[in-house]
């Protein structure tokens, strides 16, 4: 859990710096910085997808995940809850400071950026199994820096994403620690395992969608794709149980 706590602290510090500096940046500068961050995320997303051993797995996972998420209405539910939180806790103060700030949008965007990827999955498992939080420390530094321009452009909703990071990574670390204690798997975890690779590729598609949505190429309800992150490893395990290899 140490790595996750460091990650949370880095996001909060970076977010606060971004919020404080946000009003001092001209609108055009904010827009350009956000576009630069989006282009970086596009490159990262493509790199993550290229690691897939069988692109059909992330493709099927995304389609099924999006269908399930849309039927459940994950995006709508979260957006409404966060809109109420924005009105309750920030209200007119946010609107007076920066009309571009949008807490629900900031939270969902930054949460997807910070929670999806190999560093989050592998780093959390390594932290839980071995107490090795080196990878999460590197992730924390990177995300602390990324949180600055996102918070400057989109507002204090970025701070809430620290909670999402805590829940996701804390859960992964806790499960890994429990599994390591009861199943003695400390020596068998492989960061290059197929389920990790395909989970990463699926996350890469979601990161691409986040970037395209922020660039206003096409508005995509990426949060509704979240079930895909569970479906991808399940497909790998299911195929493995039938002896399918690739």
LOKOLNU-412743 format. One record per atom (N, C-alpha, C): residue in one letter; x, y, z. Coordinates in steps of 0.2 Angstrom, whole numbers, padded with zeros to 4 digits, always signed. Example, Ala and Ser with C-alpha at 12.3 -4.5 7.8 and 13.67 -1.06 7.14 Angstrom:
2
A+0066-0028+0039
A+0062-0022+0039
A+0066-0016+0039
S+0064-0011+0035
S+0068-0005+0036
S+0064+0000+0039
% end
This chain:
246
X+0004-0006+0000
X+0000+0000+0000
X+0004+0006+0000
X+0011+0006+0002
X+0015+0012+0002
X+0015+0015-0005
X+0016+0011-0010
X+0016+0014-0017
X+0010+0018-0019
X+0004+0015-0017
X-0002+0019-0018
X-0003+0025-0014
X-0001+0025-0008
X-0001+0031-0004
X+0004+0037-0007
X+0009+0035-0009
X+0014+0040-0013
X+0010+0042-0019
X+0007+0038-0023
X+0004+0040-0029
X-0002+0045-0027
X-0006+0043-0022
X-0011+0048-0020
X-0008+0055-0018
X-0003+0055-0014
X+0000+0061-0012
X+0002+0065-0018
X+0005+0062-0023
X+0008+0065-0029
X+0003+0068-0033
X-0003+0065-0034
X-0009+0067-0038
X-0012+0074-0034
X-0012+0073-0028
X-0015+0079-0024
X-0011+0085-0024
X-0004+0084-0024
X+0001+0089-0024
X+0000+0092-0031
X+0001+0088-0036
X+0001+0091-0043
X-0006+0094-0045
X-0011+0091-0042
X-0018+0094-0044
X-0019+0101-0040
X-0016+0102-0034
X-0016+0108-0031
X-0012+0113-0034
X-0006+0111-0037
X-0002+0116-0041
X-0006+0118-0047
X-0009+0114-0050
X-0013+0115-0056
X-0019+0120-0055
X-0022+0119-0049
X-0028+0123-0048
X-0026+0130-0046
X-0020+0131-0042
X-0018+0137-0040
X-0015+0141-0047
X-0012+0138-0051
X-0009+0141-0057
X-0014+0142-0063
X-0020+0138-0062
X-0024+0138-0068
X-0027+0145-0070
X-0029+0149-0065
X-0031+0156-0067
X-0026+0160-0070
X-0020+0159-0069
X-0014+0163-0071
X-0012+0161-0079
X-0015+0156-0081
X-0013+0154-0088
X-0019+0156-0093
X-0017+0160-0098
X-0022+0162-0103
X-0026+0156-0106
X-0032+0157-0108
X-0036+0151-0111
X-0032+0147-0116
X-0029+0151-0121
X-0026+0148-0126
X-0020+0143-0124
X-0017+0146-0119
X-0011+0142-0116
X-0014+0135-0113
X-0019+0136-0109
X-0022+0130-0106
X-0025+0125-0111
X-0027+0128-0117
X-0030+0123-0122
X-0024+0119-0125
X-0018+0123-0126
X-0013+0120-0129
X-0009+0115-0125
X-0009+0116-0118
X-0006+0111-0114
X-0010+0105-0113
X-0017+0106-0113
X-0021+0100-0113
X-0021+0096-0119
X-0020+0099-0125
X-0019+0096-0131
X-0012+0092-0132
X-0007+0095-0129
X-0001+0091-0128
X-0001+0085-0124
X-0005+0086-0118
X-0006+0080-0114
X-0010+0074-0118
X-0015+0076-0122
X-0019+0072-0125
X-0014+0068-0131
X-0010+0072-0134
X-0006+0069-0139
X-0001+0063-0136
X+0001+0065-0130
X+0006+0060-0126
X+0002+0054-0125
X-0004+0055-0122
X-0009+0049-0121
X-0010+0045-0127
X-0011+0048-0132
X-0012+0045-0139
X-0006+0040-0140
X+0000+0043-0140
X+0006+0039-0141
X+0006+0033-0136
X+0005+0034-0130
X+0005+0029-0125
X+0000+0024-0126
X-0006+0026-0128
X-0011+0021-0130
X-0010+0016-0135
X-0007+0019-0141
X-0005+0015-0146
X+0001+0010-0144
X+0005+0013-0140
X+0011+0008-0138
X+0008+0002-0134
X+0003+0004-0130
X+0000-0001-0126
X-0004-0007-0130
X-0007-0004-0135
X-0011-0009-0140
X-0006-0013-0143
X+0000-0010-0145
X+0004-0014-0149
X+0007-0020-0146
X+0007-0020-0139
X+0009-0026-0135
X+0005-0032-0135
X-0001-0031-0138
X-0006-0037-0138
X-0003-0043-0142
X-0004-0049-0139
X-0002-0055-0143
X-0008-0057-0147
X-0014-0055-0146
X-0020-0057-0150
X-0025-0051-0149
X-0025-0046-0154
X-0029-0040-0154
X-0036-0042-0154
X-0038-0048-0155
X-0046-0049-0155
X-0048-0049-0148
X-0044-0051-0143
X-0046-0051-0136
X-0048-0044-0134
X-0043-0039-0134
X-0045-0032-0132
X-0051-0029-0136
X-0051-0031-0143
X-0057-0029-0147
X-0064-0031-0144
X-0064-0038-0143
X-0070-0041-0140
X-0072-0038-0133
X-0066-0037-0129
X-0067-0035-0123
X-0070-0028-0123
X-0068-0024-0127
X-0070-0017-0127
X-0078-0017-0129
X-0079-0021-0134
X-0086-0021-0137
X-0091-0023-0132
X-0089-0029-0129
X-0094-0032-0123
X-0094-0027-0117
X-0088-0024-0115
X-0088-0020-0110
X-0092-0014-0111
X-0092-0011-0117
X-0095-0005-0118
X-0103-0006-0118
X-0105-0012-0121
X-0112-0014-0121
X-0114-0015-0114
X-0111-0018-0109
X-0113-0019-0102
X-0113-0012-0099
X-0108-0008-0100
X-0107-0002-0097
X-0113+0003-0099
X-0115+0003-0105
X-0120+0007-0108
X-0127+0005-0105
X-0128-0002-0105
X-0134-0005-0102
X-0135-0003-0094
X-0130-0003-0091
X-0130-0001-0084
X-0130+0006-0083
X-0127+0010-0087
X-0127+0017-0087
X-0122+0020-0082
X-0116+0017-0082
X-0111+0019-0077
X-0109+0026-0078
X-0108+0029-0084
X-0106+0036-0086
X-0111+0040-0083
X-0118+0039-0084
X-0123+0044-0082
X-0124+0044-0075
X-0123+0038-0072
X-0123+0038-0064
X-0118+0042-0061
X-0112+0041-0063
X-0106+0044-0060
X-0106+0052-0061
X-0108+0054-0068
X-0109+0061-0069
X-0114+0064-0065
X-0120+0061-0064
X-0125+0065-0060
X-0122+0065-0053
X-0119+0060-0050
X-0117+0060-0043
X-0112+0066-0042
X-0107+0066-0047
X-0102+0071-0047
X-0104+0078-0048
X-0109+0079-0052
X-0112+0086-0053
X-0115+0088-0047
X-0118+0084-0043
X-0121+0086-0036
X-0116+0088-0032
X-0110+0084-0032
X-0104+0086-0028
X-0101+0092-0029
X-0101+0094-0036
X-0098+0100-0038
X-0103+0106-0036
X-0109+0105-0036
X-0114+0110-0034
X-0113+0111-0027
X-0113+0106-0023
X-0113+0106-0016
X-0106+0109-0013
X-0100+0107-0016
X-0094+0109-0013
X-0091+0114-0016
X-0092+0115-0023
X-0088+0121-0026
X-0093+0126-0028
X-0099+0124-0031
X-0104+0128-0033
X-0102+0134-0037
X-0104+0140-0036
X-0103+0146-0040
X-0095+0148-0039
X-0092+0146-0034
X-0085+0148-0033
X-0081+0145-0039
X-0082+0139-0041
X-0079+0136-0047
X-0080+0140-0053
X-0087+0141-0054
X-0089+0145-0060
X-0086+0152-0060
X-0085+0155-0055
X-0082+0162-0055
X-0075+0162-0056
X-0071+0156-0054
X-0064+0156-0055
X-0063+0154-0062
X-0066+0149-0065
X-0064+0147-0072
X-0070+0143-0075
X-0073+0146-0080
X-0079+0143-0083
X-0078+0137-0086
X-0072+0135-0088
X-0070+0129-0091
X-0070+0123-0086
X-0070+0125-0080
X-0069+0119-0075
X-0075+0115-0075
X-0074+0109-0074
X-0080+0104-0074
X-0078+0098-0070
X-0080+0098-0064
X-0078+0092-0059
X-0079+0085-0062
X-0085+0084-0064
X-0087+0077-0066
X-0082+0075-0072
X-0081+0079-0077
X-0077+0078-0083
X-0070+0077-0080
X-0068+0082-0076
X-0061+0081-0074
X-0059+0075-0070
X-0064+0073-0066
X-0063+0067-0062
X-0063+0060-0066
X-0068+0060-0071
X-0068+0054-0075
X-0062+0053-0079
X-0060+0059-0082
X-0054+0059-0087
X-0048+0057-0083
X-0047+0061-0078
X-0040+0059-0074
X-0040+0052-0071
X-0046+0050-0069
X-0046+0043-0066
X-0045+0038-0071
X-0047+0039-0077
X-0046+0034-0082
X-0038+0034-0084
X-0035+0040-0084
X-0028+0041-0086
X-0024+0038-0081
X-0026+0039-0074
X-0021+0037-0069
X-0022+0030-0067
X-0028+0027-0068
X-0030+0020-0066
X-0029+0015-0071
X-0028+0017-0077
X-0027+0012-0083
X-0020+0011-0085
X-0018+0005-0086
X-0011+0004-0088
X-0007-0001-0085
X-0001-0003-0088
X+0003-0008-0085
X+0006-0006-0078
X+0008+0000-0077
X+0011+0002-0071
X+0006+0002-0065
X+0000+0003-0067
X-0005+0003-0061
X-0006-0004-0059
X-0007-0009-0064
X-0008-0016-0063
X-0002-0019-0060
X+0003-0019-0063
X+0009-0023-0061
X+0012-0020-0055
X+0012-0013-0055
X+0015-0010-0049
X+0011-0011-0042
X+0005-0011-0043
X+0001-0013-0037
X+0002-0020-0035
X+0002-0025-0040
X+0003-0032-0038
X+0010-0033-0035
X+0015-0030-0037
X+0022-0030-0035
X+0022-0027-0028
X+0018-0022-0027
X+0018-0019-0020
X+0015-0023-0015
X+0009-0027-0017
X+0006-0031-0013
X+0010-0038-0011
X+0013-0040-0016
X+0016-0047-0016
X+0023-0046-0012
X+0027-0041-0014
X+0034-0041-0012
X+0035-0035-0007
X+0031-0030-0007
X+0032-0024-0004
X+0037-0019-0008
X+0037-0021-0014
X+0041-0017-0019
X+0037-0012-0022
X+0038-0005-0020
X+0034+0000-0023
X+0038+0005-0028
X+0044+0002-0031
X+0048+0006-0035
X+0044+0008-0041
X+0040+0004-0044
X+0037+0005-0050
X+0031+0010-0049
X+0028+0010-0043
X+0022+0014-0042
X+0025+0021-0040
X+0031+0021-0038
X+0035+0028-0036
X+0036+0032-0043
X+0038+0028-0048
X+0040+0031-0054
X+0033+0033-0057
X+0028+0029-0057
X+0021+0031-0059
X+0019+0037-0055
X+0020+0038-0049
X+0018+0044-0045
X+0021+0050-0047
X+0027+0050-0049
X+0031+0056-0051
X+0028+0058-0058
X+0027+0053-0062
X+0024+0055-0069
X+0017+0058-0068
X+0013+0055-0064
X+0006+0057-0064
X+0005+0064-0060
X+0010+0065-0055
X+0010+0071-0052
X+0011+0077-0056
X+0016+0076-0061
X+0017+0081-0066
X+0011+0081-0071
X+0008+0076-0073
X+0002+0076-0078
X-0004+0079-0074
X-0005+0078-0068
X-0010+0081-0064
X-0010+0089-0065
X-0004+0092-0065
X-0004+0099-0065
X-0008+0102-0071
X-0006+0101-0077
X-0010+0104-0083
X-0017+0102-0083
X-0019+0095-0081
X-0026+0093-0081
X-0030+0097-0076
X-0027+0098-0070
X-0031+0102-0065
X-0031+0109-0067
X-0026+0112-0070
X-0026+0119-0073
X-0031+0120-0078
X-0032+0115-0082
X-0037+0116-0087
X-0044+0114-0085
X-0045+0109-0081
X-0051+0106-0080
X-0054+0107-0073
X-0049+0109-0068
X-0052+0111-0061
X-0051+0105-0056
X-0054+0106-0050
X-0053+0102-0044
X-0055+0095-0044
X-0059+0093-0049
X-0061+0087-0050
X-0056+0082-0050
X-0050+0084-0053
X-0044+0080-0053
X-0042+0077-0046
X-0043+0081-0041
X-0041+0079-0034
X-0045+0073-0032
X-0051+0072-0034
X-0055+0066-0033
X-0053+0060-0036
X-0049+0061-0041
X-0046+0055-0044
X-0041+0051-0040
X-0038+0055-0035
X-0034+0052-0030
X-0037+0046-0027
X-0044+0047-0025
X-0048+0042-0022
X-0049+0036-0026
X-0050+0037-0033
X-0051+0032-0037
X-0044+0028-0038
X-0039+0031-0038
X-0032+0028-0038
X-0031+0023-0032
X-0033+0026-0026
X-0032+0023-0020
X-0037+0016-0019
X-0043+0017-0022
X-0047+0011-0022
X-0045+0006-0027
X-0043+0008-0033
X-0041+0003-0038
X-0034-0001-0036
X-0029+0003-0035
X-0023+0001-0033
X-0023-0003-0026
X-0026+0000-0022
X-0026-0003-0015
X-0030-0010-0015
X-0035-0010-0019
X-0038-0017-0020
X-0034-0022-0023
X-0030-0020-0028
X-0026-0024-0032
X-0020-0027-0027
X-0017-0022-0023
X-0012-0024-0019
X-0014-0028-0013
X-0020-0027-0011
X-0023-0031-0005
X-0025-0038-0008
X-0027-0038-0014
X-0029-0045-0016
X-0022-0049-0018
X-0017-0045-0020
X-0011-0049-0022
X-0008-0051-0015
X-0008-0047-0010
X-0005-0049-0003
X-0009-0055-0001
X-0015-0055-0001
X-0019-0060+0002
X-0018-0067-0002
X-0018-0066-0009
X-0016-0072-0013
X-0009-0075-0012
X-0005-0070-0011
X+0002-0072-0010
X+0003-0076-0003
X-0001-0074+0002
X-0001-0077+0008
X-0004-0084+0008
X-0010-0085+0005
X-0013-0091+0005
X-0011-0096-0001
X-0009-0093-0006
X-0008-0097-0012
X+0000-0098-0013
X+0004-0094-0010
X+0011-0095-0011
X+0013-0093-0018
X+0010-0088-0021
X+0012-0086-0028
X+0017-0081-0029
X+0021-0079-0024
X+0026-0074-0024
X+0031-0075-0030
X+0033-0081-0031
X+0038-0082-0036
X+0035-0084-0043
X+0029-0084-0043
X+0026-0086-0050
X+0023-0080-0054
X+0022-0074-0051
X+0019-0069-0054
X+0023-0066-0060
X+0021-0066-0066
X+0025-0063-0071
X+0021-0057-0074
X+0025-0051-0074
X+0022-0045-0077
X+0021-0046-0084
X+0024-0051-0088
X+0022-0052-0095
X+0017-0057-0096
X+0014-0059-0091
X+0008-0064-0092
X+0003-0062-0097
X+0000-0067-0100
X-0005-0065-0106
X-0010-0061-0103
X-0013-0062-0097
X-0019-0058-0095
X-0017-0051-0093
X-0010-0050-0091
X-0008-0043-0090
X-0007-0039-0097
X-0004-0043-0102
X-0003-0040-0108
X-0010-0038-0112
X-0015-0042-0111
X-0021-0041-0115
X-0025-0036-0111
X-0024-0036-0104
X-0027-0030-0100
X-0024-0024-0102
X-0018-0024-0103
X-0014-0017-0104
X-0017-0015-0111
X-0017-0019-0116
X-0019-0017-0123
X-0027-0015-0123
X-0031-0018-0119
X-0038-0015-0118
X-0038-0008-0115
X-0034-0007-0110
X-0033-0001-0107
X-0030+0004-0112
X-0026+0002-0117
X-0023+0007-0122
X-0029+0009-0126
X-0034+0005-0128
X-0039+0007-0132
X-0043+0012-0128
X-0044+0011-0122
X-0048+0016-0118
X-0044+0023-0117
X-0038+0023-0117
X-0034+0029-0116
X-0034+0033-0123
X-0034+0029-0129
X-0035+0032-0135
X-0042+0036-0135
X-0047+0032-0133
X-0054+0035-0133
X-0054+0042-0128
X-0051+0041-0123
X-0050+0047-0118
X-0047+0053-0122
X-0042+0052-0125
X-0038+0057-0129
X-0042+0060-0134
X-0045+0056-0138
X-0050+0058-0144
X-0055+0062-0141
X-0058+0060-0136
X-0064+0064-0133
X-0062+0071-0130
X-0056+0071-0127
X-0053+0077-0124
X-0051+0082-0130
X-0049+0079-0136
X-0047+0083-0142
X-0054+0085-0145
X-0059+0083-0143
X-0066+0085-0146
X-0066+0082-0153
X-0063+0077-0155
X-0063+0073-0161
X-0070+0070-0161
X-0072+0066-0156
X-0078+0063-0155
X-0079+0062-0147
X-0085+0064-0145
X-0087+0063-0138
X-0088+0055-0137
X-0084+0052-0132
X-0085+0045-0131
X-0086+0044-0124
X-0091+0040-0122
X-0092+0039-0115
X-0088+0033-0113
X-0081+0035-0112
X-0076+0030-0110
X-0077+0026-0104
X-0080+0029-0099
X-0082+0026-0092
X-0086+0020-0093
X-0090+0020-0098
X-0095+0014-0099
X-0091+0008-0102
X-0085+0009-0104
X-0081+0004-0106
X-0077+0000-0101
X-0077+0003-0095
X-0074+0000-0089
X-0074-0008-0088
X-0080-0011-0089
X-0081-0018-0088
X-0076-0022-0093
X-0074-0019-0098
X-0069-0022-0102
X-0062-0024-0099
X-0061-0020-0094
X-0054-0022-0090
X-0055-0028-0086
X-0061-0030-0084
X-0062-0037-0081
X-0063-0042-0086
X-0066-0040-0092
X-0068-0045-0097
X-0061-0048-0100
X-0057-0044-0102
X-0050-0046-0105
X-0047-0051-0102
X-0045-0051-0095
X-0042-0056-0092
X-0046-0062-0091
X-0053-0062-0091
X-0057-0067-0090
X-0057-0071-0097
X-0057-0068-0103
X-0056-0071-0109
X-0050-0075-0110
X-0044-0072-0107
X-0038-0075-0107
X-0038-0082-0103
X-0041-0081-0097
X-0041-0087-0093
X-0046-0093-0096
X-0051-0090-0099
X-0056-0095-0102
X-0053-0099-0108
X-0049-0095-0112
X-0046-0098-0118
X-0040-0103-0115
X-0037-0101-0110
X-0032-0105-0107
X-0034-0112-0104
X-0040-0111-0101
X-0043-0117-0098
X-0045-0122-0104
X-0046-0120-0110
X-0048-0124-0116
X-0041-0126-0120
X-0036-0124-0117
X-0029-0126-0120
X-0028-0122-0126
X-0031-0116-0127
X-0030-0112-0133
X-0023-0108-0131
X-0018-0108-0135
X-0012-0104-0134
X-0011-0100-0141
X-0007-0095-0140
X-0005-0090-0145
X+0002-0087-0144
% end
